[in-house]
Amino acid sequence: MGEPVATTGVPLYTDARHYAAAGIPVVLYGAGPHTIEEANAHRADERLPLADLHKATETIALTLAALLTS
């Protein structure tokens, strides 16, 4: 999508920690703005531009297709 992919982290809570604690590998992927401030995350008016949702859906679909057909 024209941007380099970097490994980053943000201080958010997910249930992924329970899977990781049980030895199950975890990868989290999120759609939307690059920062918590841009997304207005965890507030009543959290933002996710529809175009970003479409891109994320396509990315996940293509990744699953590649993983499941190889």
CHARMM-style PDB file with segment names, atoms N, HN, CA, C and O in Angstrom:
ATOM      1  N   MET     1       0.816  -1.193   0.000  1.00  0.00      PROA
ATOM      2  CA  MET     1       0.000   0.000   0.000  1.00  0.00      PROA
ATOM      3  C   MET     1       0.855   1.250   0.000  1.00  0.00      PROA
ATOM      4  O   MET     1       0.405   2.344   0.340  1.00  0.00      PROA
ATOM      5  N   GLY     2       2.100   1.053  -0.391  1.00  0.00      PROA
ATOM      6  HN  GLY     2       2.465   0.164  -0.666  1.00  0.00      PROA
ATOM      7  CA  GLY     2       2.966   2.201  -0.543  1.00  0.00      PROA
ATOM      8  C   GLY     2       3.668   2.672   0.709  1.00  0.00      PROA
ATOM      9  O   GLY     2       4.305   3.725   0.696  1.00  0.00      PROA
ATOM     10  N   GLU     3       3.569   1.918   1.795  1.00  0.00      PROA
ATOM     11  HN  GLU     3       3.051   1.062   1.806  1.00  0.00      PROA
ATOM     12  CA  GLU     3       4.238   2.314   3.032  1.00  0.00      PROA
ATOM     13  C   GLU     3       5.080   1.160   3.551  1.00  0.00      PROA
ATOM     14  O   GLU     3       4.651   0.008   3.474  1.00  0.00      PROA
ATOM     15  N   PRO     4       6.258   1.436   4.072  1.00  0.00      PROA
ATOM     16  CA  PRO     4       7.046   0.361   4.676  1.00  0.00      PROA
ATOM     17  C   PRO     4       6.330  -0.190   5.910  1.00  0.00      PROA
ATOM     18  O   PRO     4       5.669   0.545   6.644  1.00  0.00      PROA
ATOM     19  N   VAL     5       6.473  -1.481   6.118  1.00  0.00      PROA
ATOM     20  HN  VAL     5       7.010  -2.078   5.522  1.00  0.00      PROA
ATOM     21  CA  VAL     5       5.838  -2.130   7.268  1.00  0.00      PROA
ATOM     22  C   VAL     5       6.869  -2.242   8.388  1.00  0.00      PROA
ATOM     23  O   VAL     5       7.936  -2.828   8.208  1.00  0.00      PROA
ATOM     24  N   ALA     6       6.541  -1.682   9.525  1.00  0.00      PROA
ATOM     25  HN  ALA     6       5.674  -1.206   9.671  1.00  0.00      PROA
ATOM     26  CA  ALA     6       7.450  -1.719  10.670  1.00  0.00      PROA
ATOM     27  C   ALA     6       6.791  -2.469  11.821  1.00  0.00      PROA
ATOM     28  O   ALA     6       5.567  -2.495  11.948  1.00  0.00      PROA
ATOM     29  N   THR     7       7.612  -3.068  12.642  1.00  0.00      PROA
ATOM     30  HN  THR     7       8.607  -3.047  12.540  1.00  0.00      PROA
ATOM     31  CA  THR     7       7.114  -3.689  13.858  1.00  0.00      PROA
ATOM     32  C   THR     7       7.032  -2.602  14.915  1.00  0.00      PROA
ATOM     33  O   THR     7       8.027  -1.946  15.221  1.00  0.00      PROA
ATOM     34  N   THR     8       5.848  -2.416  15.467  1.00  0.00      PROA
ATOM     35  HN  THR     8       5.039  -2.950  15.218  1.00  0.00      PROA
ATOM     36  CA  THR     8       5.663  -1.370  16.464  1.00  0.00      PROA
ATOM     37  C   THR     8       4.799  -1.905  17.594  1.00  0.00      PROA
ATOM     38  O   THR     8       4.221  -2.987  17.492  1.00  0.00      PROA
ATOM     39  N   GLY     9       4.721  -1.161  18.634  1.00  0.00      PROA
ATOM     40  HN  GLY     9       5.190  -0.282  18.717  1.00  0.00      PROA
ATOM     41  CA  GLY     9       3.872  -1.544  19.750  1.00  0.00      PROA
ATOM     42  C   GLY     9       3.178  -0.325  20.336  1.00  0.00      PROA
ATOM     43  O   GLY     9       3.706   0.787  20.315  1.00  0.00      PROA
ATOM     44  N   VAL    10       1.996  -0.560  20.853  1.00  0.00      PROA
ATOM     45  HN  VAL    10       1.567  -1.463  20.870  1.00  0.00      PROA
ATOM     46  CA  VAL    10       1.260   0.494  21.539  1.00  0.00      PROA
ATOM     47  C   VAL    10       0.699  -0.093  22.825  1.00  0.00      PROA
ATOM     48  O   VAL    10       0.388  -1.283  22.878  1.00  0.00      PROA
ATOM     49  N   PRO    11       0.569   0.719  23.852  1.00  0.00      PROA
ATOM     50  CA  PRO    11       0.116   0.210  25.153  1.00  0.00      PROA
ATOM     51  C   PRO    11      -1.409   0.024  25.198  1.00  0.00      PROA
ATOM     52  O   PRO    11      -2.127   0.850  25.762  1.00  0.00      PROA
ATOM     53  N   LEU    12      -1.883  -1.052  24.608  1.00  0.00      PROA
ATOM     54  HN  LEU    12      -1.300  -1.724  24.150  1.00  0.00      PROA
ATOM     55  CA  LEU    12      -3.307  -1.348  24.603  1.00  0.00      PROA
ATOM     56  C   LEU    12      -3.544  -2.710  25.238  1.00  0.00      PROA
ATOM     57  O   LEU    12      -2.622  -3.519  25.337  1.00  0.00      PROA
ATOM     58  N   TYR    13      -4.755  -2.962  25.662  1.00  0.00      PROA
ATOM     59  HN  TYR    13      -5.504  -2.304  25.582  1.00  0.00      PROA
ATOM     60  CA  TYR    13      -5.096  -4.234  26.276  1.00  0.00      PROA
ATOM     61  C   TYR    13      -5.810  -5.118  25.262  1.00  0.00      PROA
ATOM     62  O   TYR    13      -6.750  -4.676  24.602  1.00  0.00      PROA
ATOM     63  N   THR    14      -5.370  -6.351  25.140  1.00  0.00      PROA
ATOM     64  HN  THR    14      -4.606  -6.710  25.677  1.00  0.00      PROA
ATOM     65  CA  THR    14      -6.078  -7.349  24.340  1.00  0.00      PROA
ATOM     66  C   THR    14      -6.031  -8.671  25.093  1.00  0.00      PROA
ATOM     67  O   THR    14      -5.267  -8.830  26.044  1.00  0.00      PROA
ATOM     68  N   ASP    15      -6.842  -9.599  24.664  1.00  0.00      PROA
ATOM     69  HN  ASP    15      -7.463  -9.470  23.891  1.00  0.00      PROA
ATOM     70  CA  ASP    15      -6.815 -10.940  25.245  1.00  0.00      PROA
ATOM     71  C   ASP    15      -5.663 -11.774  24.709  1.00  0.00      PROA
ATOM     72  O   ASP    15      -5.474 -12.915  25.133  1.00  0.00      PROA
ATOM     73  N   ALA    16      -4.893 -11.221  23.786  1.00  0.00      PROA
ATOM     74  HN  ALA    16      -5.046 -10.295  23.442  1.00  0.00      PROA
ATOM     75  CA  ALA    16      -3.778 -11.956  23.193  1.00  0.00      PROA
ATOM     76  C   ALA    16      -2.779 -12.414  24.250  1.00  0.00      PROA
ATOM     77  O   ALA    16      -2.114 -13.433  24.065  1.00  0.00      PROA
ATOM     78  N   ARG    17      -2.666 -11.694  25.333  1.00  0.00      PROA
ATOM     79  HN  ARG    17      -3.206 -10.866  25.484  1.00  0.00      PROA
ATOM     80  CA  ARG    17      -1.709 -12.076  26.380  1.00  0.00      PROA
ATOM     81  C   ARG    17      -2.016 -13.455  26.946  1.00  0.00      PROA
ATOM     82  O   ARG    17      -1.106 -14.179  27.352  1.00  0.00      PROA
ATOM     83  N   HSD    18      -3.300 -13.822  26.973  1.00  0.00      PROA
ATOM     84  HN  HSD    18      -4.038 -13.234  26.643  1.00  0.00      PROA
ATOM     85  CA  HSD    18      -3.676 -15.139  27.491  1.00  0.00      PROA
ATOM     86  C   HSD    18      -3.194 -16.252  26.553  1.00  0.00      PROA
ATOM     87  O   HSD    18      -2.722 -17.296  27.004  1.00  0.00      PROA
ATOM     88  N   TYR    19      -3.319 -16.012  25.248  1.00  0.00      PROA
ATOM     89  HN  TYR    19      -3.702 -15.164  24.882  1.00  0.00      PROA
ATOM     90  CA  TYR    19      -2.835 -16.986  24.266  1.00  0.00      PROA
ATOM     91  C   TYR    19      -1.311 -17.098  24.339  1.00  0.00      PROA
ATOM     92  O   TYR    19      -0.762 -18.200  24.323  1.00  0.00      PROA
ATOM     93  N   ALA    20      -0.645 -15.968  24.418  1.00  0.00      PROA
ATOM     94  HN  ALA    20      -1.091 -15.073  24.432  1.00  0.00      PROA
ATOM     95  CA  ALA    20       0.813 -15.967  24.503  1.00  0.00      PROA
ATOM     96  C   ALA    20       1.287 -16.692  25.754  1.00  0.00      PROA
ATOM     97  O   ALA    20       2.271 -17.430  25.714  1.00  0.00      PROA
ATOM     98  N   ALA    21       0.592 -16.484  26.861  1.00  0.00      PROA
ATOM     99  HN  ALA    21      -0.207 -15.884  26.894  1.00  0.00      PROA
ATOM    100  CA  ALA    21       0.957 -17.157  28.109  1.00  0.00      PROA
ATOM    101  C   ALA    21       0.789 -18.678  28.001  1.00  0.00      PROA
ATOM    102  O   ALA    21       1.468 -19.435  28.694  1.00  0.00      PROA
ATOM    103  N   ALA    22      -0.122 -19.112  27.124  1.00  0.00      PROA
ATOM    104  HN  ALA    22      -0.673 -18.497  26.560  1.00  0.00      PROA
ATOM    105  CA  ALA    22      -0.339 -20.548  26.924  1.00  0.00      PROA
ATOM    106  C   ALA    22       0.589 -21.116  25.846  1.00  0.00      PROA
ATOM    107  O   ALA    22       0.480 -22.286  25.481  1.00  0.00      PROA
ATOM    108  N   GLY    23       1.500 -20.279  25.341  1.00  0.00      PROA
ATOM    109  HN  GLY    23       1.588 -19.328  25.637  1.00  0.00      PROA
ATOM    110  CA  GLY    23       2.467 -20.742  24.357  1.00  0.00      PROA
ATOM    111  C   GLY    23       1.985 -20.672  22.916  1.00  0.00      PROA
ATOM    112  O   GLY    23       2.632 -21.217  22.021  1.00  0.00      PROA
ATOM    113  N   ILE    24       0.867 -20.015  22.681  1.00  0.00      PROA
ATOM    114  HN  ILE    24       0.342 -19.573  23.408  1.00  0.00      PROA
ATOM    115  CA  ILE    24       0.334 -19.875  21.325  1.00  0.00      PROA
ATOM    116  C   ILE    24       0.866 -18.576  20.725  1.00  0.00      PROA
ATOM    117  O   ILE    24       0.660 -17.504  21.293  1.00  0.00      PROA
ATOM    118  N   PRO    25       1.551 -18.662  19.577  1.00  0.00      PROA
ATOM    119  CA  PRO    25       2.084 -17.441  18.960  1.00  0.00      PROA
ATOM    120  C   PRO    25       0.956 -16.460  18.612  1.00  0.00      PROA
ATOM    121  O   PRO    25      -0.131 -16.868  18.204  1.00  0.00      PROA
ATOM    122  N   VAL    26       1.229 -15.194  18.778  1.00  0.00      PROA
ATOM    123  HN  VAL    26       2.112 -14.863  19.110  1.00  0.00      PROA
ATOM    124  CA  VAL    26       0.218 -14.167  18.558  1.00  0.00      PROA
ATOM    125  C   VAL    26       0.785 -13.071  17.666  1.00  0.00      PROA
ATOM    126  O   VAL    26       1.918 -12.626  17.849  1.00  0.00      PROA
ATOM    127  N   VAL    27      -0.016 -12.646  16.704  1.00  0.00      PROA
ATOM    128  HN  VAL    27      -0.936 -13.007  16.555  1.00  0.00      PROA
ATOM    129  CA  VAL    27       0.281 -11.471  15.899  1.00  0.00      PROA
ATOM    130  C   VAL    27      -0.972 -10.612  15.916  1.00  0.00      PROA
ATOM    131  O   VAL    27      -2.065 -11.090  15.610  1.00  0.00      PROA
ATOM    132  N   LEU    28      -0.816  -9.365  16.268  1.00  0.00      PROA
ATOM    133  HN  LEU    28       0.071  -8.977  16.516  1.00  0.00      PROA
ATOM    134  CA  LEU    28      -1.948  -8.440  16.251  1.00  0.00      PROA
ATOM    135  C   LEU    28      -1.801  -7.525  15.045  1.00  0.00      PROA
ATOM    136  O   LEU    28      -0.711  -7.041  14.741  1.00  0.00      PROA
ATOM    137  N   TYR    29      -2.895  -7.304  14.379  1.00  0.00      PROA
ATOM    138  HN  TYR    29      -3.781  -7.698  14.626  1.00  0.00      PROA
ATOM    139  CA  TYR    29      -2.900  -6.427  13.206  1.00  0.00      PROA
ATOM    140  C   TYR    29      -4.044  -5.454  13.375  1.00  0.00      PROA
ATOM    141  O   TYR    29      -5.171  -5.858  13.659  1.00  0.00      PROA
ATOM    142  N   GLY    30      -3.767  -4.193  13.206  1.00  0.00      PROA
ATOM    143  HN  GLY    30      -2.851  -3.864  12.976  1.00  0.00      PROA
ATOM    144  CA  GLY    30      -4.812  -3.204  13.373  1.00  0.00      PROA
ATOM    145  C   GLY    30      -4.955  -2.314  12.158  1.00  0.00      PROA
ATOM    146  O   GLY    30      -3.983  -2.026  11.460  1.00  0.00      PROA
ATOM    147  N   ALA    31      -6.159  -1.890  11.918  1.00  0.00      PROA
ATOM    148  HN  ALA    31      -6.949  -2.123  12.485  1.00  0.00      PROA
ATOM    149  CA  ALA    31      -6.447  -0.974  10.821  1.00  0.00      PROA
ATOM    150  C   ALA    31      -6.607   0.428  11.363  1.00  0.00      PROA
ATOM    151  O   ALA    31      -6.958   0.624  12.527  1.00  0.00      PROA
ATOM    152  N   GLY    32      -6.349   1.391  10.517  1.00  0.00      PROA
ATOM    153  HN  GLY    32      -6.064   1.232   9.571  1.00  0.00      PROA
ATOM    154  CA  GLY    32      -6.642   2.760  10.903  1.00  0.00      PROA
ATOM    155  C   GLY    32      -5.426   3.634  11.087  1.00  0.00      PROA
ATOM    156  O   GLY    32      -4.326   3.292  10.654  1.00  0.00      PROA
ATOM    157  N   PRO    33      -5.631   4.763  11.734  1.00  0.00      PROA
ATOM    158  CA  PRO    33      -4.554   5.728  11.941  1.00  0.00      PROA
ATOM    159  C   PRO    33      -3.347   5.111  12.649  1.00  0.00      PROA
ATOM    160  O   PRO    33      -3.456   4.094  13.333  1.00  0.00      PROA
ATOM    161  N   HSD    34      -2.214   5.747  12.467  1.00  0.00      PROA
ATOM    162  HN  HSD    34      -2.125   6.573  11.911  1.00  0.00      PROA
ATOM    163  CA  HSD    34      -0.952   5.216  12.984  1.00  0.00      PROA
ATOM    164  C   HSD    34      -0.712   5.472  14.462  1.00  0.00      PROA
ATOM    165  O   HSD    34       0.148   4.831  15.066  1.00  0.00      PROA
ATOM    166  N   THR    35      -1.442   6.381  15.044  1.00  0.00      PROA
ATOM    167  HN  THR    35      -2.141   6.901  14.554  1.00  0.00      PROA
ATOM    168  CA  THR    35      -1.223   6.671  16.463  1.00  0.00      PROA
ATOM    169  C   THR    35      -2.545   6.639  17.225  1.00  0.00      PROA
ATOM    170  O   THR    35      -3.623   6.779  16.646  1.00  0.00      PROA
ATOM    171  N   ILE    36      -2.434   6.454  18.519  1.00  0.00      PROA
ATOM    172  HN  ILE    36      -1.558   6.341  18.989  1.00  0.00      PROA
ATOM    173  CA  ILE    36      -3.612   6.455  19.383  1.00  0.00      PROA
ATOM    174  C   ILE    36      -4.314   7.812  19.311  1.00  0.00      PROA
ATOM    175  O   ILE    36      -5.542   7.883  19.327  1.00  0.00      PROA
ATOM    176  N   GLU    37      -3.523   8.890  19.232  1.00  0.00      PROA
ATOM    177  HN  GLU    37      -2.525   8.832  19.220  1.00  0.00      PROA
ATOM    178  CA  GLU    37      -4.107  10.226  19.183  1.00  0.00      PROA
ATOM    179  C   GLU    37      -4.889  10.438  17.895  1.00  0.00      PROA
ATOM    180  O   GLU    37      -5.995  10.978  17.921  1.00  0.00      PROA
ATOM    181  N   GLU    38      -4.314  10.012  16.754  1.00  0.00      PROA
ATOM    182  HN  GLU    38      -3.416   9.573  16.733  1.00  0.00      PROA
ATOM    183  CA  GLU    38      -5.011  10.171  15.465  1.00  0.00      PROA
ATOM    184  C   GLU    38      -6.327   9.393  15.436  1.00  0.00      PROA
ATOM    185  O   GLU    38      -7.311   9.842  14.850  1.00  0.00      PROA
ATOM    186  N   ALA    39      -6.331   8.236  16.066  1.00  0.00      PROA
ATOM    187  HN  ALA    39      -5.531   7.871  16.542  1.00  0.00      PROA
ATOM    188  CA  ALA    39      -7.514   7.385  16.068  1.00  0.00      PROA
ATOM    189  C   ALA    39      -8.518   7.798  17.137  1.00  0.00      PROA
ATOM    190  O   ALA    39      -9.666   7.352  17.131  1.00  0.00      PROA
ATOM    191  N   ASN    40      -8.075   8.650  18.051  1.00  0.00      PROA
ATOM    192  HN  ASN    40      -7.143   9.011  18.056  1.00  0.00      PROA
ATOM    193  CA  ASN    40      -8.902   8.995  19.212  1.00  0.00      PROA
ATOM    194  C   ASN    40      -9.310   7.713  19.942  1.00  0.00      PROA
ATOM    195  O   ASN    40     -10.459   7.537  20.347  1.00  0.00      PROA
ATOM    196  N   ALA    41      -8.339   6.843  20.090  1.00  0.00      PROA
ATOM    197  HN  ALA    41      -7.406   6.986  19.761  1.00  0.00      PROA
ATOM    198  CA  ALA    41      -8.578   5.479  20.576  1.00  0.00      PROA
ATOM    199  C   ALA    41      -9.153   5.430  21.989  1.00  0.00      PROA
ATOM    200  O   ALA    41      -8.836   6.248  22.852  1.00  0.00      PROA
ATOM    201  N   HSD    42     -10.002   4.446  22.179  1.00  0.00      PROA
ATOM    202  HN  HSD    42     -10.260   3.781  21.478  1.00  0.00      PROA
ATOM    203  CA  HSD    42     -10.634   4.148  23.467  1.00  0.00      PROA
ATOM    204  C   HSD    42     -11.482   5.298  24.001  1.00  0.00      PROA
ATOM    205  O   HSD    42     -11.601   5.492  25.211  1.00  0.00      PROA
ATOM    206  N   ARG    43     -12.056   6.039  23.098  1.00  0.00      PROA
ATOM    207  HN  ARG    43     -11.960   5.882  22.115  1.00  0.00      PROA
ATOM    208  CA  ARG    43     -12.970   7.115  23.463  1.00  0.00      PROA
ATOM    209  C   ARG    43     -14.289   6.893  22.729  1.00  0.00      PROA
ATOM    210  O   ARG    43     -14.364   6.076  21.811  1.00  0.00      PROA
ATOM    211  N   ALA    44     -15.309   7.608  23.129  1.00  0.00      PROA
ATOM    212  HN  ALA    44     -15.247   8.272  23.874  1.00  0.00      PROA
ATOM    213  CA  ALA    44     -16.639   7.429  22.537  1.00  0.00      PROA
ATOM    214  C   ALA    44     -16.645   7.719  21.038  1.00  0.00      PROA
ATOM    215  O   ALA    44     -17.482   7.180  20.314  1.00  0.00      PROA
ATOM    216  N   ASP    45     -15.729   8.556  20.562  1.00  0.00      PROA
ATOM    217  HN  ASP    45     -15.049   8.993  21.151  1.00  0.00      PROA
ATOM    218  CA  ASP    45     -15.693   8.899  19.138  1.00  0.00      PROA
ATOM    219  C   ASP    45     -14.416   8.385  18.462  1.00  0.00      PROA
ATOM    220  O   ASP    45     -13.792   9.090  17.670  1.00  0.00      PROA
ATOM    221  N   GLU    46     -14.042   7.145  18.791  1.00  0.00      PROA
ATOM    222  HN  GLU    46     -14.549   6.572  19.434  1.00  0.00      PROA
ATOM    223  CA  GLU    46     -12.885   6.522  18.158  1.00  0.00      PROA
ATOM    224  C   GLU    46     -13.083   6.512  16.647  1.00  0.00      PROA
ATOM    225  O   GLU    46     -14.197   6.301  16.166  1.00  0.00      PROA
ATOM    226  N   ARG    47     -12.005   6.740  15.896  1.00  0.00      PROA
ATOM    227  HN  ARG    47     -11.100   6.912  16.286  1.00  0.00      PROA
ATOM    228  CA  ARG    47     -12.102   6.885  14.449  1.00  0.00      PROA
ATOM    229  C   ARG    47     -11.394   5.760  13.699  1.00  0.00      PROA
ATOM    230  O   ARG    47     -10.307   5.322  14.074  1.00  0.00      PROA
ATOM    231  N   LEU    48     -12.041   5.311  12.638  1.00  0.00      PROA
ATOM    232  HN  LEU    48     -12.924   5.666  12.334  1.00  0.00      PROA
ATOM    233  CA  LEU    48     -11.442   4.381  11.684  1.00  0.00      PROA
ATOM    234  C   LEU    48     -11.971   4.767  10.310  1.00  0.00      PROA
ATOM    235  O   LEU    48     -13.124   4.481   9.989  1.00  0.00      PROA
ATOM    236  N   PRO    49     -11.142   5.411   9.498  1.00  0.00      PROA
ATOM    237  CA  PRO    49     -11.605   5.762   8.158  1.00  0.00      PROA
ATOM    238  C   PRO    49     -12.019   4.501   7.381  1.00  0.00      PROA
ATOM    239  O   PRO    49     -11.334   3.480   7.435  1.00  0.00      PROA
ATOM    240  N   LEU    50     -13.120   4.582   6.678  1.00  0.00      PROA
ATOM    241  HN  LEU    50     -13.677   5.412   6.635  1.00  0.00      PROA
ATOM    242  CA  LEU    50     -13.647   3.435   5.953  1.00  0.00      PROA
ATOM    243  C   LEU    50     -12.633   2.896   4.945  1.00  0.00      PROA
ATOM    244  O   LEU    50     -12.541   1.683   4.758  1.00  0.00      PROA
ATOM    245  N   ALA    51     -11.880   3.767   4.300  1.00  0.00      PROA
ATOM    246  HN  ALA    51     -11.954   4.752   4.452  1.00  0.00      PROA
ATOM    247  CA  ALA    51     -10.853   3.317   3.343  1.00  0.00      PROA
ATOM    248  C   ALA    51      -9.809   2.444   4.046  1.00  0.00      PROA
ATOM    249  O   ALA    51      -9.326   1.473   3.463  1.00  0.00      PROA
ATOM    250  N   ASP    52      -9.459   2.778   5.286  1.00  0.00      PROA
ATOM    251  HN  ASP    52      -9.852   3.567   5.759  1.00  0.00      PROA
ATOM    252  CA  ASP    52      -8.495   1.972   6.044  1.00  0.00      PROA
ATOM    253  C   ASP    52      -9.077   0.602   6.368  1.00  0.00      PROA
ATOM    254  O   ASP    52      -8.361  -0.399   6.329  1.00  0.00      PROA
ATOM    255  N   LEU    53     -10.359   0.546   6.687  1.00  0.00      PROA
ATOM    256  HN  LEU    53     -10.941   1.359   6.720  1.00  0.00      PROA
ATOM    257  CA  LEU    53     -11.014  -0.732   6.953  1.00  0.00      PROA
ATOM    258  C   LEU    53     -11.006  -1.609   5.708  1.00  0.00      PROA
ATOM    259  O   LEU    53     -10.756  -2.811   5.797  1.00  0.00      PROA
ATOM    260  N   HSD    54     -11.276  -1.020   4.554  1.00  0.00      PROA
ATOM    261  HN  HSD    54     -11.479  -0.044   4.482  1.00  0.00      PROA
ATOM    262  CA  HSD    54     -11.242  -1.783   3.305  1.00  0.00      PROA
ATOM    263  C   HSD    54      -9.836  -2.328   3.025  1.00  0.00      PROA
ATOM    264  O   HSD    54      -9.683  -3.485   2.634  1.00  0.00      PROA
ATOM    265  N   LYS    55      -8.814  -1.493   3.225  1.00  0.00      PROA
ATOM    266  HN  LYS    55      -8.938  -0.553   3.542  1.00  0.00      PROA
ATOM    267  CA  LYS    55      -7.426  -1.933   3.009  1.00  0.00      PROA
ATOM    268  C   LYS    55      -7.063  -3.077   3.954  1.00  0.00      PROA
ATOM    269  O   LYS    55      -6.441  -4.056   3.541  1.00  0.00      PROA
ATOM    270  N   ALA    56      -7.450  -2.952   5.214  1.00  0.00      PROA
ATOM    271  HN  ALA    56      -7.955  -2.157   5.549  1.00  0.00      PROA
ATOM    272  CA  ALA    56      -7.133  -3.986   6.200  1.00  0.00      PROA
ATOM    273  C   ALA    56      -7.843  -5.288   5.858  1.00  0.00      PROA
ATOM    274  O   ALA    56      -7.257  -6.362   5.990  1.00  0.00      PROA
ATOM    275  N   THR    57      -9.095  -5.208   5.420  1.00  0.00      PROA
ATOM    276  HN  THR    57      -9.571  -4.335   5.312  1.00  0.00      PROA
ATOM    277  CA  THR    57      -9.851  -6.398   5.047  1.00  0.00      PROA
ATOM    278  C   THR    57      -9.182  -7.103   3.876  1.00  0.00      PROA
ATOM    279  O   THR    57      -9.054  -8.327   3.875  1.00  0.00      PROA
ATOM    280  N   GLU    58      -8.758  -6.337   2.883  1.00  0.00      PROA
ATOM    281  HN  GLU    58      -8.862  -5.343   2.884  1.00  0.00      PROA
ATOM    282  CA  GLU    58      -8.069  -6.913   1.725  1.00  0.00      PROA
ATOM    283  C   GLU    58      -6.745  -7.551   2.146  1.00  0.00      PROA
ATOM    284  O   GLU    58      -6.409  -8.645   1.691  1.00  0.00      PROA
ATOM    285  N   THR    59      -6.002  -6.874   3.006  1.00  0.00      PROA
ATOM    286  HN  THR    59      -6.275  -5.986   3.375  1.00  0.00      PROA
ATOM    287  CA  THR    59      -4.717  -7.403   3.476  1.00  0.00      PROA
ATOM    288  C   THR    59      -4.902  -8.735   4.194  1.00  0.00      PROA
ATOM    289  O   THR    59      -4.166  -9.688   3.936  1.00  0.00      PROA
ATOM    290  N   ILE    60      -5.869  -8.804   5.084  1.00  0.00      PROA
ATOM    291  HN  ILE    60      -6.466  -8.030   5.294  1.00  0.00      PROA
ATOM    292  CA  ILE    60      -6.111 -10.047   5.827  1.00  0.00      PROA
ATOM    293  C   ILE    60      -6.587 -11.149   4.894  1.00  0.00      PROA
ATOM    294  O   ILE    60      -6.137 -12.288   5.013  1.00  0.00      PROA
ATOM    295  N   ALA    61      -7.489 -10.834   3.967  1.00  0.00      PROA
ATOM    296  HN  ALA    61      -7.854  -9.908   3.870  1.00  0.00      PROA
ATOM    297  CA  ALA    61      -7.985 -11.835   3.026  1.00  0.00      PROA
ATOM    298  C   ALA    61      -6.866 -12.398   2.162  1.00  0.00      PROA
ATOM    299  O   ALA    61      -6.779 -13.612   1.979  1.00  0.00      PROA
ATOM    300  N   LEU    62      -6.007 -11.531   1.628  1.00  0.00      PROA
ATOM    301  HN  LEU    62      -6.077 -10.545   1.777  1.00  0.00      PROA
ATOM    302  CA  LEU    62      -4.908 -11.999   0.792  1.00  0.00      PROA
ATOM    303  C   LEU    62      -3.882 -12.797   1.593  1.00  0.00      PROA
ATOM    304  O   LEU    62      -3.317 -13.767   1.088  1.00  0.00      PROA
ATOM    305  N   THR    63      -3.639 -12.391   2.837  1.00  0.00      PROA
ATOM    306  HN  THR    63      -4.097 -11.603   3.247  1.00  0.00      PROA
ATOM    307  CA  THR    63      -2.704 -13.128   3.694  1.00  0.00      PROA
ATOM    308  C   THR    63      -3.238 -14.507   3.998  1.00  0.00      PROA
ATOM    309  O   THR    63      -2.502 -15.488   3.902  1.00  0.00      PROA
ATOM    310  N   LEU    64      -4.516 -14.606   4.367  1.00  0.00      PROA
ATOM    311  HN  LEU    64      -5.115 -13.808   4.444  1.00  0.00      PROA
ATOM    312  CA  LEU    64      -5.108 -15.915   4.642  1.00  0.00      PROA
ATOM    313  C   LEU    64      -5.120 -16.802   3.411  1.00  0.00      PROA
ATOM    314  O   LEU    64      -4.852 -18.000   3.508  1.00  0.00      PROA
ATOM    315  N   ALA    65      -5.431 -16.226   2.244  1.00  0.00      PROA
ATOM    316  HN  ALA    65      -5.650 -15.253   2.165  1.00  0.00      PROA
ATOM    317  CA  ALA    65      -5.432 -17.007   1.009  1.00  0.00      PROA
ATOM    318  C   ALA    65      -4.041 -17.570   0.734  1.00  0.00      PROA
ATOM    319  O   ALA    65      -3.897 -18.731   0.349  1.00  0.00      PROA
ATOM    320  N   ALA    66      -3.010 -16.733   0.935  1.00  0.00      PROA
ATOM    321  HN  ALA    66      -3.126 -15.790   1.247  1.00  0.00      PROA
ATOM    322  CA  ALA    66      -1.634 -17.185   0.706  1.00  0.00      PROA
ATOM    323  C   ALA    66      -1.238 -18.276   1.703  1.00  0.00      PROA
ATOM    324  O   ALA    66      -0.612 -19.267   1.325  1.00  0.00      PROA
ATOM    325  N   LEU    67      -1.598 -18.096   2.959  1.00  0.00      PROA
ATOM    326  HN  LEU    67      -2.106 -17.291   3.266  1.00  0.00      PROA
ATOM    327  CA  LEU    67      -1.221 -19.077   3.980  1.00  0.00      PROA
ATOM    328  C   LEU    67      -1.960 -20.404   3.808  1.00  0.00      PROA
ATOM    329  O   LEU    67      -1.393 -21.470   4.049  1.00  0.00      PROA
ATOM    330  N   LEU    68      -3.210 -20.338   3.396  1.00  0.00      PROA
ATOM    331  HN  LEU    68      -3.671 -19.473   3.200  1.00  0.00      PROA
ATOM    332  CA  LEU    68      -4.025 -21.550   3.311  1.00  0.00      PROA
ATOM    333  C   LEU    68      -3.875 -22.308   1.993  1.00  0.00      PROA
ATOM    334  O   LEU    68      -4.326 -23.449   1.889  1.00  0.00      PROA
ATOM    335  N   THR    69      -3.246 -21.693   0.980  1.00  0.00      PROA
ATOM    336  HN  THR    69      -2.880 -20.767   1.065  1.00  0.00      PROA
ATOM    337  CA  THR    69      -3.071 -22.380  -0.288  1.00  0.00      PROA
ATOM    338  C   THR    69      -1.631 -22.805  -0.553  1.00  0.00      PROA
ATOM    339  O   THR    69      -1.348 -23.431  -1.574  1.00  0.00      PROA
ATOM    340  N   SER    70      -0.729 -22.473   0.351  1.00  0.00      PROA
ATOM    341  HN  SER    70      -0.959 -21.964   1.180  1.00  0.00      PROA
ATOM    342  CA  SER    70       0.669 -22.861   0.126  1.00  0.00      PROA
ATOM    343  C   SER    70       0.993 -24.217   0.678  1.00  0.00      PROA
ATOM    344  OT1 SER    70       2.130 -24.675   0.563  1.00  0.00      PROA
TER     345      SER     70
END
